[in-house]
Amino acid sequence: MKNLRQIADKATDAINELLNSPLSDAQAEGVRDIIEKTVVRALLEGQHRAVDAALMCPEADQDMAHKIASAIRRKNDLLIANLSSMR
């Protein structure tokens, strides 16, 4: 989760450099939170697509596909729990 905060910090800094006047501390924190939440939503969307792709396997591979999909879902749940505890 530390990397996620670093990504949000770098994006906030880049936004701040584009502006004519720098963001206040409160605004910068708000922008960081927006970026962090957006990155999380994007990650989860990618994982949902991975689950969908895994489940579109031929019938002979369905057992393995379901195991992979379950593992992805567990990782999603863990990610959400970790991010929720950070707030």
N, C-alpha and C positions, 0 to 999 in steps of 0.2 A: 504494500500500500504506500510505502515511502516513495516509490517510483512514480506513482500516480500523482502525488503531491508535487513532485519535482516537475512533472510534465505541466501541471496546472500553473506552477510558479513561472516556468519559462514562457508559457503562452501569455500569462498576465504581464510579464515584463515586456514581451514583444508588443502587446497591445498598448502598453503604457508609452513605449517609444514612439508609436505612431500618433499619439495624441498631441495636440498643441499645448495642453497643460496636463501635468501628471495627475493621476488618480489620487484621491485621498486614501488614507489607510483603510477606511471602511469600504470605499468603493473597490479598492484592489482586492480586499478579502471577499467581497461579493462576487467579483469577476472570477476569482480563483474557484469559489464554490460552484459557480455556473459551469465553468470549464470542467471541473472534476466530475460533476454530475453528468455532463454531456459525454465525457470519455467513458464513464461507467455504462451509460445507456448504450453507447456504441459497442463496447465490449460484449455486453449481454446480447445485443442484437446479433453480433457475429457468432456467439456461442449458440444462439437459437437456430441460426442458419446451419451451423455445423451439425446440430442434432437432427434437423430436418434432412440434411444430406445423408447422414448416417442411416436414417430410417428408410431411405429410398433405394436400398440395396436389393439385389435379387433375393428371392425367397430362401435360397440355400444359405445365405449369409445373414439372415435376419437375427439369429441368436447373438452373433457377434455385434451386429448393429445396435441391438437393444442394450447390450453391455456397454458399448461405447457411449450411447445416448445417455444412459444412466450415470456414467462417470462424468460426462459433461454437465449434467444437471446437478450432481453433487458439488462439482466445482463452482457452479453458479450460486448455489445456496451458500457455500462457504464464503464466496466473494461478497455476497450481499450481507451476510452476517458480520464479516470483518469491517465492511464499510459502514454499516449501521452502528457498530460499536465505536467507530472513530468520531462520530458526531456528538 
